[in-house]
Amino acid sequence: MPRMTPSEAFVETMAVHGVKEIFGIMGSAFMDAMDIFEPAGIRFISVVHEQGAAHMADGYSRVSGKQGVCIGQNGPGISNCVTGIAAAFWAHSPVVIVTPETGTMGIGLGGFQEANQLPMFQEFTKYQVHLNNPNRMAEFTGRCFDRALSEMGPTQINVPRDLFYGEIDVDIPEPMHLDRGPGGERTLKEAATLLTNAKFPVIVSGGGVVNAGGVDACKKLAERLGSPVVNSYLHNDSFPASHSLWCGPLGYQGSKAGMKLINQADVVLALGTRLGPFGTLPQYGLDYWPSKAKIIQVDADHRMLGLVKKVSVGICGDAKASAEAMLDRLEAATLASDKNKEERAAIIAATKKEWEQELDGWLHEKDAFSEEVIKKAGQDFLHPRQVLRELEKAMPEDVMVSTDIGNINSVANSYLRFEKPRSFFAAMSFGNCGYAFPTIIGAKVAAPGRPAIAYAGDGAWGMSMGEVMTCVRENIPTTAVVFNNGQWGAEKKNQVDFYNQRFVAGELDNQSFANIARAMGAEGITVNRLEDVGTALKTAIAAQMNDHKTTVVEIMCTQELGDPFRRDALSKPVRYLDKYKKYV
């Protein structure tokens, strides 16, 4: 066994796993390892805030399919990463977080920057390990990287800072490559039988399809069945939008076409999706989930099978391999759906056309509050829906887009269409503000040849705009589209619907985000005319791809508000004490 230091073992193990970039903020706790990142071929990307580092590692993972890595100083640097790791967990991103800890002789004494760091992440990691002996540095580091990919989620290695030093004799373990199968023979046979007899099958294509590289397999299976394909919530890149069978995303502010079509299903194939509750809630007044349909669910994690929706067949398998296995069984079979294939194709086309026409004509929100604020806004503020449509038209085909949480960003779900996988990134069920911009930075690092755009509302932008300095300093050109409407829109909508327009803490008095961007060394564009939206985006993309410049496109929007996230989440207030009785 070769002799080396634990720091060298740590760095060599990462190098064997193909690590080229690490996101974080420097710190004394891991400085001995950081000192040799460069000769190992590892770039340390210094960020503004550690939450941003975790989001960047997430974005890197989601584009590359490889492990993204983040690191920070023990204690506060590590606690700052919790939100970003939680978002990565819900996105099934193979992120490895390295958490240097207080030295072994100081643990439990309440010393400087001491914290118990494993419990912070226990809800949001697939695997955690604490280095208890420097001789196991390579073993534990390698295991974290292996488990991140095999479990498809974040893993954590916790290293007391003094254990980076010393001398050990160790072999660097080779990465483990896991093959995933299609599922069990019995369940595949049962699924094939249901699909053979289905008259109106519908496929829900989820994140598992993207992670498995299974979009083409899903497409072939859909074509054999003549089945409409809907994207699971916030996985709009799981099926090509130009395909005749694509019907758009389910979930909040999704596609009415997709909802109306899945409502007609007698068999639903949920391919690589857990069918989460937020992604299947009623929308637009439509309780669209087909209560009488047979459901086939495919997921690589057996714990997801039947978790949210009752399933007829649960297949624990890889989405791509399962789709291919089912197609093999159906290829030569006589299907019940063969008889009405042309009829269903016409229904699909007509339903999609109707929805697109509705979107084209849906120029602004039409509730009483929105109508009033539109009137007050005047000509210098734009309707969000019109803006989103113009942005959609101006998107390059190879684009990557991340969206933040918030009202306009949620409405964007109807307008974001993609031709290739690993193109769309959102905070998923965790739904944290400040997600979009650092995530798209990480995506850009993983795919520098692709245009990268982040969507953020003005509130969420305030949490992440400091990372513009990261883009400028580290030469990572990106584009941010900031919807400036002077409010926390999603929560303000609740105050409209439930709290008699008592706007507590909902208004934002913003400075010019374009000016702030320029002050940080980036480009800034302010847009207040509809005809300039597409031009501004194209200008920003050209600056990104040709001149390596980051641009913030600030779009001045009205304060109109789309439907709330969920009408079942709040109730009309009840007050009993006299001094509160008018607050109803």
C-alpha positions in Angstrom: 0.0 0.0 0.0 1.3 3.5 -0.8 1.9 5.9 2.1 0.1 9.2 2.0 -1.7 11.7 4.3 -5.4 11.4 4.9 -5.8 14.7 2.9 -4.1 13.0 0.0 -6.3 9.9 0.4 -9.4 12.1 0.4 -8.3 14.1 -2.7 -7.2 11.0 -4.6 -10.4 9.2 -3.9 -12.4 12.2 -5.3 -10.1 12.3 -8.3 -10.8 8.6 -9.0 -14.5 9.4 -9.0 -14.0 12.0 -11.6 -14.4 15.1 -9.4 -13.4 18.2 -11.4 -15.2 21.0 -9.4 -16.1 21.6 -5.8 -18.4 24.4 -4.6 -17.9 26.0 -1.3 -16.2 28.7 0.8 -12.6 28.2 2.0 -12.0 27.3 5.7 -9.2 26.3 8.0 -11.0 23.1 8.8 -10.1 21.5 5.4 -7.3 23.7 4.3 -4.8 20.9 4.2 -6.9 19.1 1.6 -7.9 22.2 -0.3 -4.2 23.0 -0.7 -3.8 20.1 -3.1 -7.0 20.4 -5.1 -5.3 22.1 -8.0 -2.6 19.5 -8.7 -5.3 16.8 -8.5 -7.2 18.6 -11.3 -10.0 19.8 -9.0 -11.2 23.4 -9.3 -12.5 25.0 -6.1 -15.3 27.4 -7.0 -15.6 30.0 -4.3 -19.2 31.1 -3.7 -20.9 34.0 -1.8 -22.9 31.8 0.6 -22.7 28.1 1.4 -26.4 27.5 0.6 -25.5 28.6 -2.9 -22.7 26.0 -2.9 -25.1 23.2 -2.1 -27.5 24.4 -4.8 -24.7 24.6 -7.3 -23.7 21.0 -6.5 -27.3 20.1 -7.1 -27.5 21.8 -10.5 -24.2 20.2 -11.4 -25.5 16.8 -10.6 -28.8 17.2 -12.3 -27.1 18.1 -15.6 -24.2 15.8 -15.5 -25.7 12.8 -13.8 -22.5 12.7 -11.7 -21.8 13.6 -8.1 -21.8 17.3 -7.3 -19.6 18.2 -4.3 -19.9 21.0 -1.8 -17.8 21.8 1.3 -17.5 24.5 3.9 -16.1 25.5 7.2 -17.2 23.5 10.2 -20.1 24.8 12.2 -21.8 27.9 10.6 -20.4 27.1 7.1 -21.9 23.6 7.3 -25.2 24.7 8.8 -25.7 27.1 5.9 -25.8 24.2 3.6 -28.8 22.4 5.1 -31.5 24.1 2.9 -29.5 23.3 -0.3 -29.0 19.7 0.6 -32.7 19.4 1.4 -33.6 20.6 -2.0 -31.1 18.2 -3.6 -32.7 15.4 -1.6 -36.1 16.0 -3.1 -34.6 16.3 -6.5 -32.9 12.9 -6.1 -29.5 14.6 -6.9 -26.3 12.6 -6.1 -24.7 15.4 -4.1 -21.8 14.7 -1.8 -21.4 17.1 1.1 -18.1 17.1 2.9 -18.5 18.4 6.4 -15.3 19.1 8.3 -15.9 19.1 12.0 -14.3 20.3 15.2 -11.2 18.4 16.1 -11.4 15.2 18.0 -10.0 16.7 21.2 -12.5 19.5 21.2 -15.7 17.7 20.5 -18.2 18.2 23.3 -16.4 21.2 24.8 -18.5 23.9 23.2 -15.5 25.4 21.4 -15.2 27.8 18.5 -17.6 26.9 15.6 -18.5 23.5 17.1 -21.7 21.8 16.1 -23.1 18.3 16.0 -23.2 18.1 12.2 -24.7 14.7 11.4 -28.1 15.3 12.8 -28.5 18.5 10.7 -28.6 16.4 7.6 -30.1 13.1 8.7 -33.5 13.8 7.1 -32.0 14.8 3.8 -29.3 12.3 3.1 -29.3 8.7 1.8 -26.1 7.9 3.7 -24.0 9.5 6.4 -20.6 8.5 7.8 -18.3 10.0 10.5 -14.6 9.4 10.0 -13.5 7.8 13.3 -10.0 6.8 12.1 -7.8 8.4 9.4 -7.0 5.0 8.0 -10.5 4.8 6.7 -10.5 8.2 4.9 -10.4 6.7 1.4 -12.9 3.9 2.3 -15.5 6.3 3.7 -15.0 8.9 1.0 -15.4 6.3 -1.8 -18.5 4.9 -0.1 -20.1 8.3 0.0 -19.6 8.8 -3.7 -20.8 5.3 -4.6 -23.9 5.6 -2.4 -24.8 9.0 -3.8 -25.2 7.4 -7.2 -26.7 4.1 -6.2 -29.2 5.7 -3.8 -29.8 8.8 -6.1 -29.5 11.4 -3.3 -27.2 13.3 -1.1 -24.6 11.7 1.1 -22.4 13.1 3.8 -18.9 12.4 5.1 -18.1 14.1 8.4 -14.4 14.6 9.1 -12.9 15.9 12.4 -10.5 18.6 11.2 -7.4 17.0 12.8 -8.0 13.8 10.9 -6.9 15.4 7.6 -3.3 15.2 9.0 -1.0 12.3 9.7 0.4 9.3 7.8 -1.6 6.3 6.5 -0.9 3.3 4.2 -4.0 2.9 2.0 -5.2 1.8 -1.5 -7.6 4.1 -3.2 -10.8 2.1 -3.9 -12.2 2.0 -7.4 -15.7 3.4 -8.0 -18.5 0.9 -7.9 -20.8 0.9 -10.9 -24.3 -0.3 -10.2 -26.5 -1.9 -12.9 -30.2 -1.4 -12.5 -32.7 -4.0 -13.7 -36.2 -3.6 -15.2 -38.0 -5.1 -12.2 -39.4 -8.5 -11.4 -40.7 -10.9 -14.0 -44.1 -11.2 -12.3 -44.8 -7.5 -12.0 -43.6 -6.8 -15.5 -46.0 -9.5 -16.8 -48.9 -8.0 -14.8 -48.1 -4.6 -16.2 -48.0 -5.8 -19.7 -51.3 -7.5 -19.3 -52.9 -4.3 -18.0 -51.4 -2.3 -20.9 -52.5 -4.9 -23.5 -56.1 -4.6 -22.3 -56.1 -0.8 -21.9 -58.3 1.2 -24.2 -57.0 4.6 -23.1 -53.6 4.3 -21.5 -51.7 7.4 -20.3 -48.1 7.6 -19.3 -46.8 9.9 -16.6 -43.1 10.6 -17.3 -41.2 11.5 -14.2 -37.8 12.4 -13.0 -36.7 8.8 -12.9 -37.0 8.7 -16.7 -34.5 11.6 -16.9 -32.1 10.1 -14.4 -32.2 6.7 -16.1 -31.6 8.2 -19.6 -35.0 6.7 -20.5 -36.7 9.4 -22.6 -36.2 7.5 -25.9 -37.5 4.3 -24.3 -40.5 6.2 -22.9 -41.1 7.7 -26.4 -41.1 4.3 -28.1 -43.4 2.8 -25.6 -45.8 5.7 -25.9 -45.8 5.4 -29.7 -46.5 1.7 -29.5 -49.5 2.4 -27.2 -50.6 5.6 -28.9 -50.6 7.0 -25.4 -50.6 10.6 -24.4 -47.6 11.4 -22.2 -47.8 14.0 -19.4 -44.8 15.2 -17.4 -44.9 14.7 -13.7 -44.8 17.9 -11.7 -41.7 20.1 -12.4 -40.2 17.5 -14.7 -41.1 19.2 -17.9 -37.9 17.9 -19.6 -38.9 14.2 -19.2 -40.5 14.1 -22.7 -39.9 16.2 -25.8 -42.5 19.0 -26.1 -42.5 18.8 -30.0 -43.7 15.2 -29.9 -47.3 14.7 -31.0 -48.0 12.6 -27.8 -46.6 15.2 -25.4 -49.4 16.8 -23.4 -47.6 19.0 -20.8 -47.0 18.8 -17.1 -49.4 17.9 -14.3 -49.5 19.7 -11.0 -49.8 23.3 -10.0 -50.3 25.7 -13.0 -49.7 22.8 -15.3 -51.3 21.8 -18.6 -55.1 21.6 -18.8 -54.6 19.4 -21.8 -52.6 16.9 -19.8 -55.1 17.0 -17.0 -58.1 16.4 -19.2 -56.5 13.5 -21.0 -55.3 11.7 -17.9 -58.8 12.0 -16.6 -59.9 9.7 -19.4 -57.3 7.0 -18.7 -58.3 3.5 -17.8 -54.6 2.6 -17.2 -52.0 5.0 -16.0 -48.3 4.1 -16.3 -46.4 6.2 -13.8 -42.9 5.8 -15.1 -40.2 7.0 -12.7 -42.4 9.1 -10.5 -43.7 8.8 -6.9 -46.9 10.7 -8.0 -46.4 13.2 -5.2 -49.4 14.9 -3.6 -48.5 18.4 -4.6 -48.1 17.3 -8.2 -51.5 15.6 -8.5 -53.7 18.2 -6.7 -56.8 19.6 -8.5 -56.1 22.6 -10.7 -58.2 25.1 -12.6 -61.2 23.7 -10.8 -60.5 20.2 -12.3 -60.3 17.2 -10.1 -58.6 15.4 -12.9 -57.0 12.3 -11.3 -58.7 9.2 -12.7 -60.1 7.6 -9.6 -61.1 4.4 -11.4 -58.0 3.9 -13.5 -55.6 1.0 -12.9 -52.1 2.4 -12.0 -48.8 0.8 -12.8 -46.0 2.5 -10.9 -42.3 2.1 -11.8 -39.7 3.4 -9.3 -36.1 2.5 -8.5 -37.0 3.0 -4.8 -39.4 0.3 -3.6 -40.5 2.6 -0.8 -42.2 4.9 -3.3 -44.4 2.3 -4.7 -48.0 3.0 -3.6 -46.9 5.7 -1.2 -49.2 8.4 -2.5 -51.6 6.7 -4.9 -53.0 3.2 -4.7 -51.4 1.1 -7.4 -52.5 -2.1 -9.1 -48.9 -3.0 -10.1 -45.7 -1.8 -8.4 -42.4 -2.4 -10.3 -39.2 -1.8 -8.4 -36.9 -1.1 -11.3 -35.0 1.4 -13.5 -37.4 3.5 -15.6 -35.5 3.0 -18.8 -35.1 -0.7 -18.4 -38.7 -1.2 -17.3 -40.0 0.7 -20.3 -37.9 -1.4 -22.6 -39.0 -4.6 -21.0 -42.6 -3.6 -21.3 -42.2 -2.6 -24.9 -40.6 -6.0 -25.7 -43.7 -7.7 -24.3 -46.1 -5.4 -26.2 -44.3 -5.1 -29.5 -45.9 -8.0 -31.3 -49.1 -8.2 -29.1 -52.5 -7.2 -30.3 -53.5 -4.3 -28.0 -57.0 -3.1 -27.2 -55.8 0.4 -27.8 -54.8 -0.5 -31.4 -58.5 -0.3 -32.4 -59.0 3.3 -31.4 -55.4 4.7 -32.0 -56.5 7.2 -34.7 -59.5 8.3 -32.7 -57.3 8.9 -29.6 -54.7 10.7 -31.7 -57.4 13.1 -32.8 -58.6 13.6 -29.2 -55.0 14.3 -28.1 -54.4 16.8 -30.9 -57.7 18.6 -30.3 -57.3 18.8 -26.5 -53.8 20.2 -26.9 -54.9 22.8 -29.5 -57.7 24.0 -27.2 -55.2 24.5 -24.4 -52.7 26.3 -26.5 -55.5 28.6 -27.8 -56.5 29.3 -24.2 -52.9 30.1 -23.3 -52.6 32.4 -26.3 -55.7 34.3 -25.2 -54.9 34.3 -21.5 -53.2 37.7 -21.5 -53.6 38.5 -17.8 -55.2 37.3 -14.6 -58.9 38.0 -14.4 -59.8 38.0 -10.8 -61.1 41.3 -9.2 -57.8 42.0 -7.3 -55.7 41.5 -10.4 -58.0 43.6 -12.6 -57.6 46.5 -10.1 -53.8 46.4 -9.8 -53.5 46.1 -13.6 -55.6 49.3 -13.9 -53.3 51.1 -11.4 -50.1 49.9 -12.9 -50.4 51.7 -16.2 -48.4 51.1 -19.4 -44.9 50.7 -17.9 -45.6 47.3 -16.3 -46.1 44.0 -18.1 -48.5 41.1 -17.7 -46.6 38.1 -16.4 -48.4 35.6 -18.7 -47.6 37.6 -21.8 -44.0 37.9 -20.6 -43.7 34.1 -20.0 -45.1 33.5 -23.5 -42.5 35.8 -25.1 -39.7 34.2 -23.1 -40.9 30.8 -24.3 -40.7 31.9 -27.9 -37.2 33.3 -27.5 -35.7 30.3 -25.8 -32.9 28.5 -27.7 -33.6 24.8 -28.2 -30.6 23.6 -26.1 -31.5 25.8 -23.1 -31.3 24.9 -19.5 -33.8 26.7 -17.2 -34.1 26.7 -13.4 -37.1 28.3 -11.6 -37.5 29.6 -8.1 -40.5 29.3 -5.9 -43.1 32.0 -6.2 -46.3 33.1 -8.0 -44.9 34.1 -11.4 -42.4 31.2 -11.4 -45.3 28.8 -10.7 -47.4 30.2 -13.5 -44.3 29.5 -15.7 -45.0 25.8 -15.4 -47.5 26.2 -18.3 -45.0 27.8 -20.6 -41.8 25.9 -20.1 -41.3 23.3 -22.8 -38.1 21.3 -23.5 -36.8 19.0 -26.2 -34.1 17.2 -24.3 -33.7 15.9 -20.8 -31.6 17.5 -18.0 -32.9 20.9 -19.0 -35.3 21.9 -16.3 -34.5 22.3 -12.6 -36.8 23.4 -9.7 -36.8 23.1 -6.0 -39.4 20.2 -6.2 -41.3 19.5 -3.0 -39.0 21.4 -0.7 -39.9 24.7 -2.4 -37.3 27.0 -1.1 -36.7 30.5 -2.2 -33.2 31.4 -3.5 -32.9 28.1 -5.4 -32.9 29.0 -9.1 -29.8 31.1 -9.6 -27.2 29.1 -7.8 -28.6 25.9 -9.2 -28.3 27.2 -12.8 -24.7 28.3 -12.0 -23.9 24.7 -11.1 -25.6 23.5 -14.2 -23.6 25.8 -16.3 -20.4 24.5 -14.8 -21.4 21.0 -15.8 -22.5 22.0 -19.3 -20.7 25.2 -20.3 -21.7 24.8 -23.9 -25.5 25.1 -23.1 -27.3 28.4 -22.5 -28.4 28.7 -18.9 -31.3 30.8 -17.6 -32.7 31.2 -14.1 -36.2 32.5 -13.4 -36.7 34.3 -10.1 -39.2 36.6 -8.5 -37.9 39.7 -6.8 -38.3 38.3 -3.3 -36.4 35.1 -4.1 -33.8 37.0 -6.1 -32.9 39.0 -3.0 -31.8 35.7 -1.4 -29.5 34.6 -4.2 -28.4 37.7 -6.2 -25.1 37.9 -4.4 -24.0 34.9 -6.5 -23.8 37.2 -9.5 -20.4 38.0 -8.0 -19.5 34.3 -8.1 -20.4 34.3 -11.8 -18.2 37.3 -12.5 -15.3 36.2 -10.3 -15.3 32.6 -11.4 -16.1 33.3 -15.1 -19.3 31.3 -15.1 -21.6 33.2 -17.5 -25.3 32.8 -16.9 -28.5 34.7 -17.5 -31.1 35.6 -14.8 -34.6 36.7 -15.6 -36.0 38.6 -12.6 -39.7 39.3 -12.4 -39.9 42.6 -10.5 -43.4 43.1 -9.2 -42.6 44.5 -5.8 -44.1 41.8 -3.7 -44.0 38.3 -2.2 -46.6 37.2 -4.7 -47.4 33.6 -3.6 -48.1 34.5 0.0 -49.8 37.8 -0.9 -52.3 35.8 -3.0 -53.3 34.1 0.2 -53.8 37.5 1.8 -56.1 38.4 -1.1 -58.1 35.2 -0.9 -58.3 34.6 2.9 -57.3 37.8 4.8 -59.3 40.6 3.2 -56.3 42.1 1.4 -54.4 42.9 4.7 -50.9 42.9 3.2 -48.7 42.3 6.2 -45.0 42.1 5.0 -46.0 41.3 1.5 -44.8 44.5 -0.3 -41.3 45.0 -1.5 -39.7 48.3 -2.3 -36.9 47.3 -4.6 -33.9 49.0 -6.1 -33.1 48.4 -9.7 -31.8 44.9 -10.0 -30.2 45.8 -13.4 -28.2 48.5 -11.7 -27.2 46.2 -8.9 -26.0 43.6 -11.4 -23.9 46.2 -13.1 -22.4 47.2 -9.8 -21.4 43.6 -9.3 -19.6 43.5 -12.6 -22.4 41.9 -14.7 -24.7 43.2 -17.4 -28.1 44.6 -16.6 -31.2 45.1 -18.7 -34.5 46.6 -17.6 -37.6 45.7 -19.7 -41.0 47.4 -19.5 -42.3 46.9 -23.0 -43.6 43.6 -24.2 -41.9 43.8 -27.6 -38.5 44.0 -25.9 -38.8 40.8 -23.8 -37.6 38.4 -26.5 -34.9 40.7 -27.7 -33.6 41.2 -24.2 -33.4 37.5 -23.6 -31.7 36.8 -26.9 -29.2 39.7 -26.2 -28.4 38.2 -22.7 -27.9 34.7 -24.2 -25.6 36.0 -26.9 -23.6 37.8 -24.2 -23.4 34.5 -22.2 -22.4 32.3 -25.0 -20.2 34.6 -27.1 -18.8 37.0 -24.6 -18.8 35.0 -21.4 -20.9 37.6 -19.6 -23.6 37.2 -17.0 -26.7 39.3 -17.5 -29.6 40.1 -15.2 -32.8 40.8 -17.2 -35.1 42.7 -14.9 -38.7 42.6 -16.1 -41.1 45.1 -14.6 -44.4 43.3 -14.0 -47.8 44.2 -12.7 -48.9 42.9 -9.3 -51.6 40.6 -10.7 -51.5 37.1 -9.1 -52.2 33.6 -10.4 -54.1 31.0 -8.4 -52.8 30.1 -5.0 -50.7 27.0 -4.5 -53.4 25.2 -2.7 -56.9 26.3 -1.6 -57.0 23.6 1.0 -53.9 24.9 2.8 -55.7 27.9 4.5 -59.1 28.6 6.0 -61.0 31.8 6.5 -59.9 33.3 9.8 -61.9 33.1 13.0 -61.4 35.6 15.8 -62.8 35.5 19.3 -61.1 38.3 21.2 -62.8 41.7 20.7 -59.6 43.5 19.6 -59.1 41.0 16.8 -62.8 40.7 15.6 -62.4 43.0 12.6 -59.5 40.9 11.3 -61.7 38.5 9.5 
